[in-house]
Amino acid sequence: MADLEIWRPAKDENGQTYFWNTRTQEVSWQLPAVLDVELPLTADTSIVPCAPSSSLQRAANEAGHNSCPRPAATCSCSDDVETAQGCSSSASLQAKPAPQPPLPASRPPPAAFLKPRARTAPPTWPSSAGLTRHQDVGLEFGDSGRSALRAHRLRAVPFLARNMALVASALQVFVGGVILIRVGYRSGIDAQPSEVGAAPVVYDSPHGGGMCAFCLLSGAIAFALEARTFMRSTPLVMPWLWPTRAALYLALALPGLITSASLMPPVIGSAFYLVTSIACVVACCAKKPTAEEWRWAWFYDRKKEKEAEEAGGKYESFTQFALRLPCTLFTETFEKGQLPRALFLLVYSLANLVLFIEAMLRHQRSEKGKALRGEPFLACGDPLEPCAHGDDASGVPVGANEMLQQASTGTWFPVAKGFGQLLNFNCAFLILPVVHSLVRWLHDVTSTSKSWSVKWVRYVLPLDKSVVFHKACAKYFVCGATIGHVGAHYLNYSDAPLYADAFGSDYYDRSPTTMAWHPTAPSNGLLNAGFTGELLLLTMLLIYAGAHEQVRRSHYETFWYTHHFFVLFFVLLLFHSQVWKWWCLPALVPYVLDRLHRVFLRGSRRMALARIYFWGKPERPDVVTLQFDNTFSDPRLQPMKYMEGHYLYLRCPAVETSRWAPLKEWHPFTISSAPDEPV
């Protein structure tokens, strides 16, 4: 009788009683009937295919509600507990009205923002099933209702804005360090060309010293203030903090924009702060998190320690974890049989190191690398553009440039290329763990084969931890390579005035800001590599800030849509890197084919769902059990085929917000039954 527990009586302005659902915010003039299975949901009998797709991962439970009916293959599932919807059959699964219990004595919270449109009960859907359809029928949202619904849907934006603020502040400190290292940014350039009688190369940077101090101090202070709101014992969640944040980050963005004509590095920090300020403005309209939700302990959490002690366990702080790490690694590696996985991670890390060294040495010996360091090189075309290959027959020898040699230019160019190759490798490898069909096929083949020529794969490759490896690859390898790639390019851009004087303005613009931000600045590609690189950084800000656990748990759609900026990310990579197309083909082609297959083929199969169970606290169950019926004779329904270790994906059309198939949400459920069981 879980459904009746969430329906409370309420009075309208005329004193008439209606019933209000405390979870879904629905109303009805009658206390709704419930099914003979425990569905704390309203009925929806629209025929929608319940589309599972098998893949490999153990313990893939997502916190949320999912429910589907048994009939001729209707299904409706939901990830969000507060907005879960249900569905029922008009054929084989009949609804049985349950006896109505006494109404609760306590009055519900005000629900005036949801009022019945008519003075009659909502129409039944369908009448033969004895169920009442309440969703989108007979409801009228007033201004306060729309505001409440909007705030509910934006409830993850405060966490998104917080993550953006932390990233932007850390980047601001990083930019200040770049200015501090390079004299060209800090105090300008005044160099004398090697040619007799040539005018000196002068590039003023009047704001370099001041902006260096501003970036270092403002970034550190903003990071500390933001961390102070959620790391203290009593987190700060006052509503007035959000407009204050928006104004603060907008103010921090202005100095970098004002000085952008003469100083390039602070522009990216200003762009990050602008996006963060916009997110904070949106967060003003969102449902504010509670102090408990806002808490985010990095090193020590007193609440977790207390919960662990009450449960009879022992809480381990970050310091204790760091001290015990060698022992943990030894135990996991040798005593628990994880040595092959450790060897795989070691080989993967060594592959990154080898690729970095190879790319750095190759570009260091290239004609462009020699030219940027002022060494003799081969030029092809006019202006003096270095040849792509040192054995080009049409190349014209060009002598050394003493001005570039004295300024020690070009040392950061091969470093940037080395990190760029790491980005190519890891961005391609990042996609493979989420190609579900490939992972499932590898798991099935290695599990059934008795030959060690195939069997070794499941011991070495983390097939059962594919999503974990996907996150680790993005968090450590891609993020680390991005920091090195951007930092090396920013350090190299400080010598742009010297490069422009040596090779001509058609090959290199004398303004670092133009080289980094102008779409049509001198470049080998269709768009300037610097411009596409800055757009890639902004795209990564949205993806990484939205991928945090608190964002995903607060509102899955926020994570889902921000994560799909990866499409823009890979498109920009095609314009940014000339060699990326050769790296992406082995990874993107299988992913696109797998996505199309899952969405349009496997995602349209009809299944028969027998019953649903919810486990956990009545007000917020944390485990959902779905039982599919695999013993039926209906030719329109297909039995589910699976193996040990498989899990399936379900979609809830009743609460789906996206109408475009590739963006529809699919949520994983662990398969706990044996393959030969009837349910």
C-alpha positions as CSV (number, residue, x, y, z in Angstrom):
1,M,0.0,0.0,0.0
2,A,2.9,2.3,-0.7
3,D,0.9,4.4,-3.0
4,L,-1.6,5.5,-0.4
5,E,1.1,6.6,1.9
6,I,2.1,9.5,-0.4
7,W,-1.4,10.8,-1.2
8,R,-2.4,13.5,1.3
9,P,-5.7,15.5,1.5
10,A,-5.7,19.3,0.8
11,K,-8.3,22.1,0.7
12,D,-8.7,24.5,-2.2
13,E,-9.8,28.1,-1.9
14,N,-13.5,27.0,-1.9
15,G,-12.9,24.5,0.9
16,Q,-13.3,21.5,-1.3
17,T,-11.1,18.5,-0.5
18,Y,-8.7,17.0,-3.1
19,F,-5.8,14.7,-2.8
20,W,-2.1,15.7,-3.4
21,N,0.8,13.4,-4.2
22,T,3.8,14.5,-2.1
23,R,6.3,13.0,-4.6
24,T,5.0,13.7,-8.0
25,Q,3.0,16.9,-7.1
26,E,-0.1,15.5,-8.8
27,V,-3.6,16.2,-7.7
28,S,-6.9,14.3,-8.0
29,W,-10.5,14.9,-6.7
30,Q,-10.5,11.2,-5.8
31,L,-8.1,9.0,-3.9
32,P,-6.6,6.9,-6.7
33,A,-6.8,3.2,-6.9
34,V,-3.6,1.1,-6.7
35,L,-2.3,-2.0,-8.4
36,D,-1.9,-5.4,-6.7
37,V,1.8,-4.8,-7.0
38,E,3.4,-2.0,-4.9
39,L,3.7,0.9,-7.4
40,P,4.0,4.2,-5.6
41,L,3.1,5.7,-9.0
42,T,0.2,6.8,-11.1
43,A,-1.1,4.8,-14.0
44,D,-0.2,5.4,-17.6
45,T,-1.2,2.8,-20.1
46,S,0.3,4.3,-23.2
47,I,1.9,1.6,-25.3
48,V,5.7,2.2,-25.2
49,P,8.3,-0.5,-25.9
50,C,10.4,-1.5,-22.8
51,A,13.8,-1.6,-24.4
52,P,16.6,-3.4,-22.5
53,S,20.1,-3.7,-23.9
54,S,22.6,-6.2,-22.4
55,S,26.1,-5.1,-21.6
56,L,28.7,-5.9,-19.0
57,Q,29.1,-4.4,-15.5
58,R,28.4,-5.8,-12.1
59,A,26.6,-3.8,-9.5
60,A,25.2,-1.2,-12.0
61,N,22.3,-0.1,-9.8
62,E,21.2,3.4,-10.2
63,A,19.3,5.2,-7.4
64,G,15.8,5.8,-8.8
65,H,12.4,4.3,-9.6
66,N,11.6,2.1,-12.6
67,S,8.3,0.5,-13.3
68,C,6.7,-1.3,-16.2
69,P,3.5,-3.4,-16.8
70,R,3.2,-6.9,-17.9
71,P,0.8,-6.7,-20.8
72,A,1.5,-6.6,-24.5
73,A,4.9,-5.0,-23.9
74,T,4.3,-1.7,-22.3
75,C,7.0,-0.1,-20.2
76,S,7.6,3.1,-18.2
77,C,10.6,3.6,-16.0
78,S,12.0,6.6,-14.2
79,D,15.4,7.6,-12.7
80,D,14.1,10.2,-10.4
81,V,12.3,9.1,-7.2
82,E,10.3,12.3,-6.8
83,T,8.9,12.1,-10.4
84,A,8.5,8.4,-11.0
85,Q,5.6,7.4,-13.2
86,G,4.0,4.0,-13.7
87,C,2.2,2.1,-16.4
88,S,-0.2,-0.8,-16.6
89,S,-1.7,-3.3,-18.9
90,S,-5.1,-3.2,-20.5
91,A,-5.0,-7.0,-21.0
92,S,-3.2,-9.5,-18.9
93,L,-2.4,-7.4,-15.7
94,Q,-5.6,-6.2,-14.2
95,A,-5.9,-3.5,-11.6
96,K,-7.6,-4.3,-8.3
97,P,-8.8,-1.3,-6.3
98,A,-7.4,-1.4,-2.8
99,P,-9.4,-0.5,0.3
100,Q,-8.9,3.1,1.1
101,P,-7.3,3.7,4.5
102,P,-8.3,6.5,6.8
103,L,-7.0,9.9,5.7
104,P,-3.9,11.2,7.5
105,A,-4.6,13.4,10.4
106,S,-1.8,15.8,9.6
107,R,-2.3,18.4,7.0
108,P,0.1,18.4,4.0
109,P,2.3,21.4,3.0
110,P,0.6,24.1,1.0
111,A,-0.1,22.8,-2.5
112,A,-2.0,25.8,-3.9
113,F,0.3,26.1,-6.9
114,L,-1.4,22.9,-8.4
115,K,-5.1,23.3,-8.7
116,P,-7.6,21.1,-10.5
117,R,-8.8,22.7,-13.8
118,A,-12.4,21.4,-13.5
119,R,-14.7,20.6,-10.6
120,T,-15.0,17.0,-11.7
121,A,-12.8,14.0,-11.3
122,P,-10.2,13.6,-14.0
123,P,-11.2,11.2,-16.8
124,T,-10.2,7.5,-16.5
125,W,-7.6,6.0,-18.9
126,P,-8.8,3.4,-19.8
127,S,-12.1,2.8,-18.0
128,S,-11.9,-1.0,-18.3
129,A,-8.7,-1.2,-16.3
130,G,-10.2,0.6,-13.3
131,L,-7.2,3.1,-13.2
132,T,-7.2,6.8,-13.3
133,R,-4.7,8.7,-15.4
134,H,-3.6,11.9,-13.6
135,Q,-0.5,13.0,-15.6
136,D,-1.1,16.0,-17.8
137,V,-4.8,15.7,-17.3
138,G,-6.9,18.2,-15.4
139,L,-4.0,20.1,-14.0
140,E,-3.3,23.8,-14.3
141,F,0.0,25.4,-13.3
142,G,-0.1,28.9,-12.0
143,D,2.9,31.2,-11.9
144,S,4.0,29.7,-8.6
145,G,3.6,26.2,-9.9
146,R,5.7,26.9,-13.0
147,S,8.4,28.4,-10.8
148,A,8.4,25.4,-8.5
149,L,8.6,23.0,-11.4
150,R,11.4,25.1,-12.9
151,A,13.3,25.2,-9.6
152,H,12.9,21.4,-9.3
153,R,14.3,20.8,-12.7
154,L,17.3,23.1,-12.1
155,R,18.1,21.6,-8.7
156,A,21.5,20.3,-9.9
157,V,22.7,23.7,-11.3
158,P,24.0,24.9,-8.0
159,F,26.4,21.9,-7.8
160,L,27.3,22.5,-11.5
161,A,28.0,26.2,-10.8
162,R,30.2,25.3,-7.8
163,N,32.3,22.9,-9.8
164,M,32.7,25.5,-12.5
165,A,33.8,28.0,-9.9
166,L,36.4,25.7,-8.5
167,V,37.8,24.9,-12.0
168,A,37.8,28.5,-13.1
169,S,39.6,29.6,-9.9
170,A,42.2,26.9,-10.3
171,L,42.7,27.9,-13.9
172,Q,43.1,31.5,-12.9
173,V,46.0,30.6,-10.6
174,F,47.5,28.5,-13.4
175,V,47.3,31.5,-15.7
176,G,49.0,33.7,-13.2
177,G,51.9,31.1,-13.0
178,V,52.3,31.2,-16.8
179,I,52.6,35.0,-16.7
180,L,55.1,34.8,-13.9
181,I,57.3,32.4,-15.8
182,R,57.4,34.2,-19.1
183,V,59.1,37.6,-19.3
184,G,57.3,38.4,-22.5
185,Y,53.9,38.4,-20.7
186,R,55.2,39.9,-17.5
187,S,57.2,42.9,-18.8
188,G,57.1,42.8,-22.7
189,I,59.7,42.2,-25.4
190,D,62.5,44.4,-26.6
191,A,64.8,42.5,-28.9
192,Q,67.3,43.5,-31.6
193,P,67.1,41.5,-35.0
194,S,70.3,40.0,-36.3
195,E,70.1,42.1,-39.6
196,V,72.2,45.3,-39.6
197,G,70.0,48.4,-39.5
198,A,66.7,46.5,-38.8
199,A,64.3,48.0,-36.3
200,P,64.1,46.4,-32.9
201,V,61.2,44.1,-32.1
202,V,59.2,45.8,-29.3
203,Y,56.0,44.4,-27.7
204,D,54.6,46.2,-24.7
205,S,52.9,44.5,-21.8
206,P,51.9,47.3,-19.5
207,H,49.5,45.2,-17.4
208,G,51.7,42.1,-17.1
209,G,52.9,42.5,-13.5
210,G,49.6,43.7,-12.2
211,M,47.6,40.9,-13.9
212,C,50.0,38.3,-12.7
213,A,49.4,39.3,-9.1
214,F,45.7,39.6,-9.7
215,C,45.4,36.2,-11.2
216,L,47.3,34.5,-8.5
217,L,45.6,36.2,-5.6
218,S,42.0,36.3,-7.0
219,G,42.1,32.7,-8.1
220,A,43.4,31.5,-4.7
221,I,41.0,33.6,-2.7
222,A,38.0,32.7,-4.9
223,F,38.9,29.0,-4.6
224,A,39.3,29.3,-0.8
225,L,36.0,31.1,-0.4
226,E,34.1,28.7,-2.5
227,A,35.6,25.7,-0.7
228,R,34.7,27.4,2.6
229,T,31.0,27.1,1.8
230,F,31.0,23.3,1.7
231,M,34.0,22.1,3.7
232,R,33.1,23.7,7.0
233,S,31.1,21.8,9.7
234,T,28.1,23.9,9.0
235,P,27.9,24.5,5.2
236,L,26.8,27.9,3.9
237,V,23.7,27.6,1.8
238,M,22.0,31.0,2.3
239,P,20.0,32.0,-0.8
240,W,21.7,35.5,-1.1
241,L,25.0,33.8,-1.8
242,W,24.0,32.9,-5.3
243,P,23.5,36.5,-6.7
244,T,26.7,37.4,-4.7
245,R,28.6,34.6,-6.5
246,A,27.2,35.8,-9.9
247,A,28.4,39.3,-9.3
248,L,31.7,38.2,-7.9
249,Y,32.7,36.0,-10.8
250,L,31.5,38.6,-13.3
251,A,33.8,41.2,-11.6
252,L,36.7,38.7,-11.7
253,A,36.2,38.3,-15.4
254,L,36.3,41.9,-16.3
255,P,40.1,42.6,-15.8
256,G,41.2,39.9,-18.1
257,L,38.8,41.1,-20.8
258,I,39.9,44.7,-20.4
259,T,43.6,43.9,-20.8
260,S,43.1,41.2,-23.5
261,A,44.6,43.4,-26.3
262,S,48.0,43.4,-24.7
263,L,47.9,40.3,-22.5
264,M,46.5,36.9,-23.7
265,P,46.6,34.3,-20.9
266,P,44.0,35.9,-18.6
267,V,41.3,35.8,-21.3
268,I,40.6,32.1,-20.8
269,G,40.2,32.6,-17.1
270,S,37.8,35.4,-17.8
271,A,35.8,33.2,-20.2
272,F,35.6,30.5,-17.5
273,Y,34.4,33.1,-15.0
274,L,31.8,34.4,-17.4
275,V,30.3,30.9,-17.9
276,T,30.4,30.4,-14.1
277,S,28.6,33.7,-13.5
278,I,25.9,32.7,-16.0
279,A,25.5,29.3,-14.2
280,C,25.2,31.1,-10.8
281,V,22.4,33.4,-12.3
282,V,20.6,30.2,-13.3
283,A,21.2,28.7,-9.9
284,C,19.3,31.7,-8.4
285,C,16.1,30.2,-9.9
286,A,16.9,26.6,-8.9
287,K,15.9,24.7,-5.8
288,K,18.6,25.4,-3.3
289,P,20.4,22.5,-1.7
290,T,20.2,21.8,2.0
291,A,23.3,22.1,4.2
292,E,23.6,18.3,4.3
293,E,23.4,18.1,0.4
294,W,25.9,20.9,0.0
295,R,28.6,19.3,2.3
296,W,31.5,18.0,0.4
297,A,34.4,16.8,2.6
298,W,37.7,16.3,0.9
299,F,39.9,15.1,3.7
300,Y,37.8,14.4,6.8
301,D,34.1,14.0,7.3
302,R,32.8,13.8,10.8
303,K,29.4,12.6,9.7
304,K,30.8,9.6,7.8
305,E,33.0,8.8,10.8
306,K,30.0,8.8,13.1
307,E,27.9,6.7,10.7
308,A,30.8,4.2,10.4
309,E,31.1,3.9,14.2
310,E,27.4,3.4,14.6
311,A,27.5,0.6,12.0
312,G,30.3,-1.1,13.9
313,G,33.0,-0.1,11.4
314,K,35.9,2.3,11.2
315,Y,36.1,5.5,9.3
316,E,39.3,6.0,7.3
317,S,40.4,9.6,6.7
318,F,42.4,10.7,3.7
319,T,45.6,10.8,5.7
320,Q,45.0,7.2,6.9
321,F,44.1,6.1,3.4
322,A,47.4,7.6,2.0
323,L,49.5,5.9,4.7
324,R,47.8,2.6,4.1
325,L,47.9,2.8,0.3
326,P,51.1,0.7,-0.2
327,C,49.6,-2.1,1.9
328,T,46.3,-1.8,0.1
329,L,48.0,-2.0,-3.3
330,F,50.0,-5.1,-2.2
331,T,46.8,-6.8,-0.9
332,E,44.8,-6.0,-4.0
333,T,47.6,-6.9,-6.4
334,F,48.8,-10.2,-5.0
335,E,46.3,-11.5,-2.5
336,K,43.1,-10.7,-4.5
337,G,44.5,-11.7,-7.9
338,Q,44.6,-8.2,-9.4
339,L,48.1,-8.4,-10.7
340,P,47.0,-8.7,-14.4
341,R,45.0,-5.5,-14.0
342,A,47.9,-3.7,-12.3
343,L,50.1,-4.8,-15.2
344,F,47.6,-3.5,-17.7
345,L,47.5,0.0,-16.0
346,L,51.3,-0.1,-15.9
347,V,51.6,-0.9,-19.6
348,Y,49.0,1.8,-20.4
349,S,50.9,4.4,-18.5
350,L,54.2,3.3,-20.2
351,A,52.5,3.6,-23.6
352,N,51.6,7.2,-22.7
353,L,55.2,7.9,-21.7
354,V,56.5,6.4,-25.0
355,L,54.1,8.3,-27.1
356,F,54.9,11.6,-25.4
357,I,58.7,11.1,-25.8
358,E,58.3,10.0,-29.5
359,A,56.2,13.0,-30.4
360,M,58.4,15.5,-28.5
361,L,61.6,14.2,-30.2
362,R,59.9,14.1,-33.6
363,H,58.7,17.7,-33.5
364,Q,62.0,18.8,-31.9
365,R,63.9,17.5,-35.0
366,S,61.2,18.8,-37.5
367,E,61.9,21.8,-39.7
368,K,59.3,23.9,-37.8
369,G,61.0,23.0,-34.5
370,K,64.4,24.1,-35.9
371,A,62.9,27.3,-37.2
372,L,61.3,28.3,-34.0
373,R,64.6,27.8,-32.1
374,G,66.4,29.9,-34.7
375,E,68.4,27.0,-36.2
376,P,68.9,26.5,-40.0
377,F,65.9,24.9,-41.7
378,L,64.2,24.3,-45.0
379,A,61.5,26.7,-46.1
380,C,58.7,25.9,-48.6
381,G,56.8,28.8,-50.1
382,D,56.5,32.4,-49.3
383,P,56.6,33.6,-46.5
384,L,59.4,31.6,-44.9
385,E,57.2,28.7,-43.9
386,P,59.1,25.6,-42.7
387,C,58.7,22.5,-44.8
388,A,56.6,19.6,-43.5
389,H,59.5,17.1,-44.2
390,G,63.2,17.6,-44.0
391,D,63.8,15.8,-47.3
392,D,61.4,18.0,-49.4
393,A,63.2,18.6,-52.7
394,S,61.5,22.0,-53.2
395,G,62.8,23.3,-49.9
396,V,65.0,26.4,-49.7
397,P,67.7,26.5,-47.0
398,V,67.4,29.3,-44.5
399,G,70.2,30.3,-42.2
400,A,70.2,30.6,-38.5
401,N,68.4,33.5,-36.6
402,E,70.5,34.9,-33.8
403,M,67.7,36.9,-32.3
404,L,65.6,33.7,-31.8
405,Q,68.6,31.8,-30.4
406,Q,69.4,34.6,-27.9
407,A,65.8,34.7,-26.7
408,S,65.8,30.8,-26.4
409,T,62.5,30.5,-28.2
410,G,60.8,27.3,-29.4
411,T,61.7,25.2,-26.4
412,W,58.0,24.7,-25.5
413,F,56.8,23.8,-28.9
414,P,57.8,20.1,-28.9
415,V,56.5,19.7,-25.3
416,A,53.1,20.9,-26.5
417,K,53.1,18.5,-29.4
418,G,54.1,15.6,-27.0
419,F,51.1,16.3,-24.8
420,G,49.0,16.7,-27.9
421,Q,49.7,13.2,-29.0
422,L,48.7,12.0,-25.5
423,L,45.4,13.8,-26.0
424,N,44.9,12.0,-29.3
425,F,45.6,8.6,-27.8
426,N,43.6,9.0,-24.6
427,C,40.6,10.7,-26.3
428,A,40.4,7.8,-28.7
429,F,40.9,5.2,-25.9
430,L,38.3,7.0,-23.8
431,I,35.5,6.0,-26.1
432,L,36.2,2.3,-26.3
433,P,35.1,1.4,-22.7
434,V,31.6,2.8,-23.4
435,V,31.1,0.9,-26.6
436,H,28.7,-1.5,-24.9
437,S,28.4,-4.0,-27.8
438,L,32.2,-4.4,-27.9
439,V,32.5,-4.9,-24.2
440,R,29.6,-7.3,-24.1
441,W,31.1,-9.3,-27.0
442,L,34.5,-9.5,-25.4
443,H,33.0,-10.6,-22.1
444,D,30.9,-13.3,-23.8
445,V,33.8,-14.6,-25.9
446,T,36.3,-14.7,-23.1
447,S,33.8,-16.2,-20.6
448,T,32.8,-19.2,-22.9
449,S,36.1,-19.9,-24.5
450,K,38.4,-22.5,-22.9
451,S,41.5,-21.4,-25.0
452,W,44.0,-19.3,-23.2
453,S,44.7,-17.4,-26.4
454,V,41.3,-15.7,-25.7
455,K,40.7,-16.3,-22.1
456,W,43.6,-14.0,-20.9
457,V,41.7,-10.9,-22.1
458,R,39.2,-10.9,-19.2
459,Y,42.0,-11.2,-16.7
460,V,44.0,-8.3,-18.1
461,L,41.4,-5.9,-19.5
462,P,39.0,-4.3,-16.9
463,L,35.9,-5.5,-18.7
464,D,33.8,-5.6,-15.5
465,K,35.1,-2.1,-14.7
466,S,34.8,-0.5,-18.1
467,V,33.0,2.6,-16.8
468,V,35.4,3.0,-14.0
469,F,38.3,3.0,-16.4
470,H,36.4,5.4,-18.6
471,K,36.2,7.9,-15.7
472,A,39.8,7.3,-14.7
473,C,41.1,7.9,-18.2
474,A,39.2,11.2,-18.4
475,K,40.1,12.3,-14.9
476,Y,43.8,11.6,-14.9
477,F,45.2,11.0,-18.4
478,V,43.0,13.4,-20.5
479,C,42.9,16.1,-17.9
480,G,46.7,15.9,-17.2
481,A,47.5,16.0,-20.9
482,T,45.3,19.0,-21.4
483,I,47.0,20.9,-18.6
484,G,50.4,20.2,-20.2
485,H,49.3,20.9,-23.7
486,V,47.7,24.2,-22.9
487,G,50.5,25.4,-20.6
488,A,53.2,24.6,-23.2
489,H,51.3,26.4,-26.0
490,Y,50.7,29.5,-23.7
491,L,54.3,29.6,-22.9
492,N,55.3,29.3,-26.6
493,Y,52.8,32.1,-27.6
494,S,54.7,34.6,-25.5
495,D,57.3,34.7,-28.3
496,A,54.8,35.5,-31.0
497,P,56.3,39.0,-31.7
498,L,59.7,37.4,-32.4
499,Y,58.2,34.7,-34.6
500,A,56.3,37.3,-36.6
501,D,59.4,39.3,-37.2
502,A,61.4,36.2,-38.3
503,F,58.9,34.5,-40.5
504,G,56.4,37.2,-41.5
505,S,53.0,38.1,-40.3
506,D,51.3,35.8,-42.8
507,Y,52.8,32.8,-41.0
508,Y,52.7,34.1,-37.4
509,D,50.8,37.0,-36.0
510,R,52.7,39.2,-33.6
511,S,49.8,39.3,-31.1
512,P,49.5,36.3,-28.8
513,T,45.8,37.1,-28.3
514,T,45.2,36.9,-32.0
515,M,47.1,33.6,-32.3
516,A,45.0,32.1,-29.5
517,W,41.6,33.6,-30.0
518,H,41.1,34.8,-33.6
519,P,39.3,32.2,-35.8
520,T,41.2,33.1,-39.0
521,A,44.7,33.7,-37.5
522,P,47.6,32.1,-39.4
523,S,47.2,28.3,-39.2
524,N,47.5,25.2,-41.3
525,G,43.9,24.1,-40.9
526,L,40.5,25.5,-41.8
527,L,40.2,27.2,-38.4
528,N,43.0,28.5,-36.2
529,A,44.2,25.8,-33.9
530,G,44.4,28.3,-31.0
531,F,40.7,29.3,-31.4
532,T,39.4,25.7,-31.6
533,G,41.6,24.9,-28.6
534,E,40.0,27.6,-26.5
535,L,36.5,26.3,-27.5
536,L,37.6,22.8,-26.5
537,L,38.5,24.1,-23.1
538,L,35.1,25.7,-22.6
539,T,33.5,22.5,-23.7
540,M,35.6,20.5,-21.3
541,L,34.5,22.9,-18.5
542,L,30.8,21.9,-19.1
543,I,31.6,18.2,-19.4
544,Y,33.8,17.9,-16.3
545,A,31.6,20.1,-14.1
546,G,28.5,18.2,-15.0
547,A,30.1,14.7,-14.6
548,H,30.4,15.1,-10.8
549,E,28.6,12.6,-8.7
550,Q,26.5,15.2,-6.9
551,V,25.3,16.7,-10.1
552,R,24.3,13.3,-11.5
553,R,22.5,12.3,-8.3
554,S,20.7,15.6,-7.9
555,H,19.3,15.7,-11.5
556,Y,20.3,13.1,-13.9
557,E,19.2,15.1,-16.9
558,T,21.7,17.9,-16.1
559,F,24.5,15.3,-16.2
560,W,23.1,13.7,-19.3
561,Y,22.9,16.8,-21.4
562,T,26.2,18.4,-20.3
563,H,27.9,15.0,-21.0
564,H,26.6,15.0,-24.5
565,F,28.8,18.1,-25.3
566,F,31.3,15.4,-26.1
567,V,29.8,15.5,-29.6
568,L,30.9,19.1,-30.0
569,F,34.2,18.2,-28.3
570,F,35.1,15.6,-30.9
571,V,33.9,17.8,-33.8
572,L,36.2,20.6,-32.6
573,L,39.0,18.1,-32.3
574,L,38.7,17.4,-36.1
575,F,39.4,21.1,-36.8
576,H,42.0,21.4,-34.1
577,S,44.3,18.6,-35.0
578,Q,45.2,17.5,-38.5
579,V,46.0,13.9,-37.3
580,W,43.0,13.4,-35.0
581,K,41.0,11.9,-37.9
582,W,43.4,8.9,-38.0
583,W,43.1,8.4,-34.2
584,C,39.4,8.7,-34.0
585,L,38.4,6.3,-36.7
586,P,39.2,3.1,-34.7
587,A,37.1,4.4,-31.8
588,L,34.4,6.7,-33.0
589,V,33.2,4.4,-35.8
590,P,32.5,1.5,-33.4
591,Y,30.8,3.9,-31.0
592,V,28.5,5.4,-33.5
593,L,27.5,2.0,-34.9
594,D,26.9,0.7,-31.3
595,R,24.8,3.8,-30.4
596,L,22.7,3.5,-33.5
597,H,22.2,-0.2,-32.9
598,R,21.2,0.3,-29.2
599,V,18.8,3.1,-29.9
600,F,17.1,2.0,-33.1
601,L,17.3,-1.8,-32.9
602,R,17.8,-3.3,-29.5
603,G,16.1,-0.3,-27.9
604,S,12.8,-1.1,-29.7
605,R,12.3,-4.7,-28.6
606,R,9.2,-5.4,-26.5
607,M,9.5,-7.3,-23.2
608,A,7.0,-8.6,-20.7
609,L,7.4,-7.2,-17.2
610,A,5.7,-9.2,-14.5
611,R,6.2,-7.3,-11.2
612,I,8.2,-4.5,-9.5
613,Y,9.5,-4.4,-6.0
614,F,10.9,-1.4,-4.1
615,W,13.4,-2.0,-1.3
616,G,14.6,0.5,1.3
617,K,12.9,3.3,3.2
618,P,9.2,3.9,2.2
619,E,9.7,7.5,1.5
620,R,12.8,7.0,-0.7
621,P,13.5,3.4,-1.8
622,D,17.1,2.8,-2.9
623,V,16.8,-0.5,-4.7
624,V,14.3,-1.4,-7.5
625,T,13.7,-5.0,-8.5
626,L,12.1,-5.7,-11.9
627,Q,10.9,-9.3,-12.7
628,F,10.5,-10.0,-16.4
629,D,8.4,-13.0,-17.6
630,N,10.4,-15.2,-20.0
631,T,7.8,-17.9,-20.3
632,F,5.1,-16.7,-22.6
633,S,3.7,-17.6,-26.1
634,D,2.9,-14.2,-27.4
635,P,4.8,-13.9,-30.7
636,R,4.9,-10.1,-30.4
637,L,7.0,-10.5,-27.2
638,Q,10.6,-11.7,-27.2
639,P,12.3,-13.6,-24.4
640,M,15.3,-11.9,-22.8
641,K,18.7,-13.6,-23.5
642,Y,21.5,-12.9,-21.2
643,M,24.5,-14.4,-19.5
644,E,26.2,-14.2,-16.1
645,G,27.6,-10.7,-15.6
646,H,25.3,-9.0,-18.0
647,Y,23.1,-6.0,-17.1
648,L,20.4,-4.3,-19.1
649,Y,19.4,-0.7,-19.8
650,L,15.9,0.6,-19.4
651,R,14.3,3.8,-20.5
652,C,11.2,5.5,-18.9
653,P,9.2,7.2,-21.7
654,A,6.6,8.5,-19.3
655,V,9.0,11.0,-17.8
656,E,11.3,11.4,-20.8
657,T,12.1,15.0,-21.5
658,S,14.0,14.6,-24.8
659,R,12.2,13.8,-28.0
660,W,15.3,13.1,-30.0
661,A,16.1,9.4,-29.8
662,P,20.0,9.6,-29.4
663,L,19.5,11.8,-26.3
664,K,16.9,9.6,-24.5
665,E,18.0,8.4,-21.2
666,W,19.0,4.7,-20.5
667,H,19.7,3.5,-17.0
668,P,21.5,0.3,-16.1
669,F,20.0,-2.5,-14.0
670,T,21.9,-5.4,-12.6
671,I,20.6,-8.9,-13.8
672,S,20.5,-11.0,-10.6
673,S,18.7,-14.1,-12.1
674,A,20.4,-17.1,-13.7
675,P,20.0,-17.4,-17.5
676,D,17.7,-20.5,-17.1
677,E,15.3,-19.0,-14.7
678,P,11.7,-18.2,-15.9
679,V,11.8,-14.7,-14.4
